[in-house]
Amino acid sequence: MTFVTDLHLHSKYSRAVSQNMILPEMARWASLKGLDIISAADFTHPLWFRELKSQLKETSQGLYSLESGIRNQESGKSPLFLLTTEIASIYKQGEKLRRIHNLVFAPNLETVEKINKEFTKRGFNLIADGRPIIGLSSKDLLELLLSIDKNILLIPCHVWTPHFGVYGSKSGFDSLDEAFGDLASYVYGIETGISSDPEMNWRLAELKDRSILSFSDAHSPANMAREAVAFELAAPTYENIIKAIMRKGGTKDRIAYTIEFYPEEGKYHYSGHRSCKISFAPSEIAEKGTTCPVCRHEFTEGVALRIEQLAGAEFAKVYEEKESARGVKWYTDKSKNHPPYVKLVRLAQVIGGAMEVSDKSIKVQAVYDKVTHELGSEIEVLLKTPLSQIEKTGGAKLSQGLDKVRRGNIVIDPGYDGEYGKVRIWNSDSNIVQAAEEKQKSQLGLQF
């Protein structure tokens, strides 16, 4: 069976996170989005851990459900929770300051309690933030976790983020071997982050036999499932999910596909300065340099440029495009070494564009509720629902917009330096469209 998962979320106890990120709301939104398994999030925070213990019951090996029994619209089953948390390591290595974020998977609440006790014994401040900052290196963190329970899994998260990703321009690392040393073989995958997609990561040799994972890192319920991983599992268990990530599950337990943000929409796709309102594609950096022409300071380096630095500027196209019966564009690995993926735009954004209002408006929420109530979850509507049904429920323009998103017939003004990219599903200004398309074409030499 296929289980759609989002295994990187945050709770209300993390900084800059919505107070609505509580277990019942997370489960409710998981059902709306079409998620079968989600992260329980932030398990190191003492107050949140108390909520996890009081509100969750183990219903399958290593997976938990709420007593309230909120159910997924497609499967009719209650969304399940898997215990994961993000940990920030800030430390010195080789006389350089390193700031690396890692995603940790735990097999049960008992193991989480052991992790938390060990962190407390070492003097780590767990109450300050749901995403704790610790002084252990990534390697030492992994070594400690494996000593607690060999079934714990660590995945470097949002690996290309300039300041906190293991491959980021400020990390000081160019490889997992540099970051994890002789424990690198225990790192079975990476999380792409929203400013890169799997194809961009397929270009790195050391990721050839590792899983390329994509989760939302959501700080609010509405952003859940903006990236997700669909697993094919013989049964929904922690062990089977870990086997799939480790690529040791054969055909029974494997990653079926991933759902992706358009990387241009990510906050760090291009290099630039948000305060100066200027950004450069890698080709422009090669021509004009990395100094901002407005303030004369160095740009915040973008993911597109960083990947080019590590993978090389010259490369062959490594993916193929295929279209499903519903007109959805899928991207497949030519080498067949990695599962396929699809790039989507959140349903609320498409509705907002169709109505020419903010995707956060009450009008958009009303249409969103109507569409998901009548047609199924957001993922179902984005990927599978016939356009004729969408038109009947949400109107012709929404149907047109979803068709454009499915086929990739959109334009995005890429994000940079913490600024999200701007999605243009409809745009009457052909000059703006043409300029944005030219920027997209220059990204990493790809043709869109």
Long-range contacts (C-beta under 8 A, 24 or more apart in sequence): 1-232, 1-233, 1-236, 2-230, 2-231, 2-232, 2-233, 2-256, 3-36, 3-37, 3-230, 3-231, 3-233, 3-236, 4-34, 4-35, 4-36, 4-37, 4-225, 4-228, 4-229, 4-230, 4-259, 4-379, 5-35, 5-36, 5-37, 5-38, 5-82, 5-215, 5-228, 5-229, 5-230, 5-231, 5-241, 6-30, 6-33, 6-35, 6-37, 6-38, 6-39, 6-215, 6-216, 6-218, 6-224, 6-225, 6-227, 6-228, 6-229, 7-37, 7-38, 7-39, 7-82, 7-84, 7-103, 7-105, 7-213, 7-215, 7-229, 8-39, 8-84, 8-86, 8-103, 8-157, 8-191, 8-215, 8-216, 8-217, 8-218, 9-38, 9-39, 9-41, 9-215, 9-216, 9-217, 9-218, 9-224, 10-41, 10-42, 10-86, 10-130, 10-131, 10-217, 10-218, 10-219, 11-41, 11-42, 11-45, 11-48, 11-130, 12-48, 12-130, 13-42, 13-45, 13-47, 13-48, 13-129, 13-130, 14-41, 14-42, 14-45, 14-129, 14-130, 14-131, 14-219, 15-129, 15-130, 15-131, 16-219, 17-130, 17-219, 17-220, 18-219, 18-220, 18-221, 20-220, 20-221, 21-218, 21-219, 21-220, 21-221, 22-51, 23-51, 23-52, 23-55, 23-56, 23-66, 23-81, 24-55, 24-66, 24-68, 24-70, 25-221, 26-221, 26-224, 27-66, 27-68, 27-70, 27-78, 27-79, 27-81, 28-70, 28-221, 29-221, 29-222, 29-224, 30-70, 30-72, 30-79, 30-224, 30-225, 31-70, 31-71, 31-72, 31-73, 31-79, 31-377, 32-73, 32-372, 32-377, 32-378, 33-224, 33-225, 33-377, 33-378, 33-379, 34-72, 34-73, 34-74, 34-225, 34-376, 34-377, 34-378, 34-379, 34-380, 35-72, 35-79, 35-224, 35-225, 35-228, 35-379, 36-72, 36-75, 36-77, 36-79, 36-80, 36-236, 37-63, 37-79, 37-80, 37-81, 37-82, 37-236, 37-241, 38-79, 38-80, 38-81, 38-82, 38-224, 39-81, 39-82, 39-83, 39-84, 39-85, 39-215, 40-64, 40-81, 40-82, 40-83, 40-84, 41-84, 41-85, 41-130, 42-85, 42-86, 42-130, 42-131, 43-83, 43-84, 43-85, 43-106, 43-112, 43-115, 43-116, 44-85, 44-87, 44-112, 44-115, 44-116, 44-119, 44-126, 44-130, 44-132, 45-126, 45-127, 45-129, 45-130, 45-132, 46-116, 46-126, 46-127, 47-127, 48-130, 49-112, 49-113, 49-116, 52-83, 52-109, 52-112, 53-109, 56-81, 56-109, 58-108, 58-109, 60-235, 60-236, 60-237, 61-237, 61-238, 61-239, 62-107, 62-108, 62-237, 62-238, 62-239, 62-241, 63-236, 63-237, 63-238, 64-109, 72-377, 73-372, 73-376, 73-377, 73-380, 74-376, 74-377, 74-380, 80-236, 82-238, 82-241, 83-107, 83-108, 83-109, 83-111, 83-112, 85-130, 85-131, 86-131, 86-157, 86-217, 87-131, 87-132, 87-134, 87-141, 88-131, 88-132, 88-133, 88-134, 88-164, 89-133, 89-134, 89-135, 89-136, 89-137, 89-138, 89-141, 90-133, 90-134, 90-135, 91-135, 91-136, 91-137, 93-137, 93-172, 94-172, 96-172, 97-172, 98-137, 98-138, 98-171, 98-172, 98-173, 98-179, 99-163, 99-164, 99-170, 99-171, 100-138, 100-156, 100-164, 100-165, 100-166, 100-171, 100-173, 100-179, 101-131, 101-156, 101-157, 101-158, 101-161, 101-164, 101-165, 102-138, 102-141, 102-142, 102-154, 102-155, 102-156, 102-157, 103-154, 103-155, 103-156, 103-157, 103-191, 103-215, 104-145, 104-152, 104-153, 104-154, 104-155, 105-152, 105-153, 105-154, 105-155, 105-238, 105-241, 105-242, 106-149, 106-152, 107-149, 107-151, 107-152, 107-238, 107-239, 107-242, 108-238, 111-148, 111-149, 111-151, 111-152, 114-148, 114-149, 115-145, 115-148, 115-152, 118-144, 118-148, 138-166, 138-179, 138-180, 139-179, 139-180, 139-181, 139-183, 142-180, 142-183, 142-186, 142-187, 143-183, 146-183, 146-186, 151-238, 151-239, 151-242, 153-188, 153-242, 153-245, 153-246, 154-186, 154-187, 155-187, 155-188, 155-189, 155-190, 155-191, 155-213, 155-245, 156-187, 156-190, 156-191, 157-190, 157-191, 157-193, 157-215, 157-217, 158-191, 158-192, 158-193, 158-194, 158-195, 158-217, 159-190, 159-191, 159-192, 159-193, 159-196, 159-201, 160-192, 160-193, 160-195, 160-196, 160-268, 160-303, 160-306, 160-307, 161-193, 161-195, 161-268, 161-303, 162-268, 162-300, 162-301, 162-302, 162-303, 162-306, 165-193, 166-190, 167-306, 167-307, 167-310, 168-306, 169-301, 169-305, 169-306, 174-310, 175-206, 176-206, 177-206, 188-245, 188-246, 188-247, 189-213, 189-245, 189-246, 191-215, 191-217, 192-227, 192-260, 193-217, 193-266, 193-268, 193-303, 194-226, 194-227, 194-261, 194-263, 194-265, 194-266, 194-267, 195-263, 195-266, 195-267, 195-268, 195-269, 195-302, 195-303, 195-415, 196-263, 196-266, 196-269, 196-303, 196-307, 197-260, 197-261, 197-262, 197-263, 197-331, 197-341, 197-343, 198-258, 198-260, 198-331, 198-333, 198-338, 198-341, 199-318, 199-319, 199-331, 199-333, 199-341, 200-263, 200-303, 200-304, 200-307, 200-311, 200-444, 201-307, 202-318, 202-319, 202-333, 202-337, 202-338, 203-307, 203-311, 203-312, 203-315, 203-318, 204-307, 204-310, 204-311, 208-337, 209-247, 209-337, 210-247, 211-244, 211-245, 211-246, 211-247, 211-255, 212-258, 212-338, 213-245, 213-255, 213-258, 214-258, 214-259, 214-260, 214-261, 214-341, 222-346, 222-348, 222-360, 223-346, 225-259, 225-378, 225-379, 226-261, 226-346, 227-258, 227-259, 227-260, 227-261, 228-258, 228-259, 228-379, 229-255, 229-258, 229-259, 230-255, 230-256, 230-257, 230-258, 230-259, 231-255, 231-256, 232-256, 254-339, 255-339, 256-339, 257-330, 257-339, 257-340, 257-341, 257-342, 258-339, 258-341, 258-342, 259-341, 259-342, 259-344, 259-379, 260-341, 260-342, 260-343, 260-344, 261-343, 261-344, 262-343, 262-344, 262-345, 262-410, 262-412, 262-421, 262-423, 263-303, 263-304, 264-412, 264-413, 264-414, 264-415, 264-421, 264-440, 264-443, 265-345, 265-412, 265-414, 265-415, 265-420, 265-421, 265-423, 266-303, 266-415, 266-420, 266-421, 267-415, 267-416, 267-417, 267-418, 267-419, 267-420, 268-300, 268-302, 268-303, 268-415, 268-416, 268-417, 268-418, 269-302, 269-303, 269-304, 269-414, 269-415, 269-416, 269-421, 269-443, 270-302, 270-304, 270-305, 270-414, 270-415, 270-416, 270-439, 270-443, 271-299, 271-300, 271-301, 271-302, 271-304, 271-305, 271-416, 271-417, 272-299, 272-300, 272-302, 272-416, 272-417, 272-419, 273-297, 273-299, 273-300, 273-416, 273-417, 274-300, 274-416, 274-417, 274-418, 274-419, 279-414, 279-416, 279-417, 281-414, 281-439, 281-442, 281-443, 282-308, 282-313, 282-442, 282-443, 282-444, 283-442, 284-442, 286-313, 299-417, 300-416, 300-417, 300-418, 302-416, 302-417, 304-414, 304-443, 304-444, 307-444, 308-444, 313-444, 313-445, 314-445, 315-445, 317-446, 317-447, 323-407, 324-383, 326-383, 326-384, 326-385, 326-386, 326-387, 326-406, 327-387, 327-403, 327-406, 327-407, 328-383, 328-406, 328-407, 329-406, 329-407, 329-408, 342-383, 343-408, 344-382, 344-383, 344-405, 345-405, 345-410, 345-423, 345-425, 346-378, 347-371, 347-372, 347-378, 347-381, 347-382, 349-423, 349-425, 350-398, 350-401, 350-402, 350-405, 350-425, 351-394, 351-398, 353-401, 353-423, 353-425, 353-426, 354-394, 354-395, 354-397, 354-398, 354-400, 354-401, 354-425, 354-426, 355-397, 367-394, 367-398, 370-394, 371-398, 382-406, 397-426, 401-425, 401-426, 408-448, 411-436, 411-437, 411-440, 412-436, 412-440, 413-439, 414-439, 414-440, 414-443
